[in-house]
Amino acid sequence: MNLLDLVLVLLAIAYGVSGFRQGFLVGALGMAGLVGGGVGGAALAPILLSGFEPSFGVSLGALGIVLAGALLGQTVGATIGAAIRDRMSWQPAYFLDASAGAALSVAAMLVVAWILGAAVAGTHLGELSRTVRDSQVLATVNRFMPRTAEQTLFAFSRVVDPGLFPRYLEPFAPEPIVPAPPPTAAIASDPDVLRAGRSVVRVNGVAASCSRSLEGTGFVYAPGRVMTNAHVVAGVSRPRVHTRDGESYDAEVVVYDPRRDLAVLAVPDLPLPALVFDDDTDPGDEGAVLGYPGSGPFAIAPARVRAEQRLQGPDIYGERQVVRNVLSLYARVQPGNSGGPLVSDEGTVSGVVFAASVEDPRTGYALTVDEVREVAQRGLAASRPVPTGACA
């Protein structure tokens, strides 16, 4: 139990006492207003803040909208309930009303805390995210919440999160970070790694449905075929591919897999050599993450494989649960690295980067070669553009 759990317990006691005094009618209508206002705020926040680029200020604004909606709803509901309760005169009914009111008030407080916690737990907000993820109280509440409730909050969580990575774990699931020694800096100057970097491209485009510019990394894995993450091109109808020498090319998305978070682009005129996949990767192996972190220039980040894991989490839209085979990396993975290759010291592709840890800035995740193989094969045969859905 952490400090947040202690605060939640104290709040539960306070709400219980308040609910007992107010009674069931006041509590029921207040709860309806509190939850309804909170959920309404969560639904309204993405609409009101859709024109703003992700930032810490936008995150606070989104949380503020939820809190304001919840408090306003509770006030309105409680006022109506109090007016009805004042007309009661039978004492047994009054006591039952008070007891039920205490239970409802506690439940309402925990639901709103879960709404905020579920939105924050999977985001990259440092110590705040870690504290929320470790909350035993919120984890217990989460076990009783329907799956549809989590889906409703997914769009809100994307507003709260100032990062550009998708969620890769359930909100209150523990993140297993396996200890490993840091990678050596020399890998960044390895000739085979440098050679592989020539096949790494920048991928960008505009997602019209959310008026947002998206950018990430991709790599050539076959003549005229570039692999990247699905969330890099989600909602983008006309992606562009840019090489390190300043050339740019029109691309078409021919495979789009939001479950695995993978996409394949057809770029027929791209004159870059193809990289080779290699599934012979073990914990402790060194490599490098290649890409364009922070929308900046091409960069090489040394990496070491912490472990191979199976992570259960939502797809990029939060619509269904998926299990991904991933490599946990000791590496600094940043927004912009999405879709880039993890290359070995031989210059082969060991995985496709798709996420960064919400708890440890030195941990990132790459999909294994086994996980991406089927999508890569489909991309070789695909020739027609496919829909890229909505913004992720």
HUCORLIN-V380288 format. One record per backbone hydrogen bond with DSSP energy under -0.5 kcal/mol. CO is the residue of the C=O (numbers start at 1). NH is the residue of the N-H. Records with the same first field share a line. If there is no record, write none. Layout:
# HUCORLIN-V380288
CO = NH + NH
This chain:
# HUCORLIN-V380288
2 = 6
3 = 7
4 = 8
5 = 9
6 = 10
7 = 11
8 = 12
9 = 13
10 = 14
11 = 15
12 = 16
13 = 17
14 = 18
15 = 19
16 = 20
17 = 21
18 = 22
19 = 23
23 = 27
24 = 28
25 = 29
26 = 30
27 = 31
28 = 32
29 = 33
30 = 34
31 = 35
32 = 36
33 = 37 + 74
34 = 38
35 = 39
36 = 40
37 = 41
38 = 42
39 = 43
40 = 44
41 = 45
42 = 46
43 = 47
44 = 48
45 = 49
47 = 50
49 = 52
55 = 59
56 = 60
57 = 61
58 = 62
59 = 63
60 = 64
61 = 65
62 = 66
63 = 67
64 = 68
65 = 69
66 = 70
67 = 71
68 = 72
69 = 73
70 = 74
71 = 75
72 = 76
73 = 77
74 = 78
75 = 79
76 = 80
77 = 81
78 = 82
79 = 83
80 = 84
81 = 85
82 = 86
84 = 87
85 = 88
89 = 91
90 = 94
91 = 95
92 = 96
93 = 97
94 = 98
95 = 99
96 = 100
97 = 24 + 101
98 = 102
99 = 103
100 = 104
101 = 105
102 = 106
103 = 107
104 = 108
105 = 109
106 = 110
107 = 111
108 = 112
109 = 113
110 = 114
111 = 115
112 = 116
113 = 117
114 = 118
115 = 119
116 = 120
117 = 121
118 = 122
120 = 123
123 = 125
125 = 128
126 = 130
127 = 131
128 = 132
129 = 133
130 = 134
132 = 135
135 = 139
136 = 140
137 = 141
138 = 142
139 = 143
140 = 144
141 = 144 + 145
142 = 145
146 = 149 + 150
147 = 151
148 = 152
149 = 153
150 = 154
151 = 154 + 155
153 = 157
154 = 158
155 = 159
156 = 159 + 160
157 = 161
160 = 162
170 = 173
174 = 176
175 = 177
176 = 178
184 = 187
185 = 188
186 = 189
187 = 190
190 = 194
191 = 195
192 = 196
193 = 197
195 = 198
196 = 199
197 = 200
199 = 220
201 = 218
202 = 242
203 = 216
204 = 240
205 = 214
206 = 208 + 237
207 = 210 + 211 + 212
212 = 207
214 = 205
216 = 203
218 = 201
219 = 227
220 = 275
222 = 225
224 = 267
225 = 221 + 222
226 = 265
227 = 219
228 = 263
229 = 232 + 233
230 = 233 + 234
233 = 236
235 = 208 + 237
239 = 251
240 = 204
241 = 249
242 = 202
243 = 246
247 = 243
249 = 241
252 = 254 + 266
253 = 386
255 = 264
256 = 258
257 = 261 + 262
258 = 316
262 = 257
263 = 228
264 = 254 + 255
265 = 226 + 267
266 = 252
267 = 270
276 = 349
279 = 281
282 = 285
285 = 305
286 = 345
287 = 303
288 = 290 + 343
289 = 301
291 = 299
292 = 295
293 = 296
299 = 291
300 = 302
301 = 289
303 = 287
304 = 306 + 330
305 = 284
307 = 328
309 = 311 + 326
311 = 324
312 = 170
313 = 322
315 = 318
320 = 315
322 = 313
324 = 311 + 326
325 = 368
326 = 309 + 328
327 = 366
328 = 306 + 307
329 = 331 + 364
330 = 304
331 = 333
334 = 337
335 = 294
336 = 292
337 = 340
338 = 217
340 = 353
341 = 290 + 343
342 = 350 + 351
343 = 288
344 = 347
348 = 344 + 350
349 = 278
350 = 369
351 = 342 + 353
352 = 367
353 = 339
354 = 166
355 = 365
360 = 363
362 = 331
363 = 357
364 = 329
365 = 354 + 355
366 = 327
367 = 352
368 = 372
369 = 373
372 = 376
373 = 377
374 = 378
375 = 379
376 = 380
377 = 381
378 = 382
388 = 235
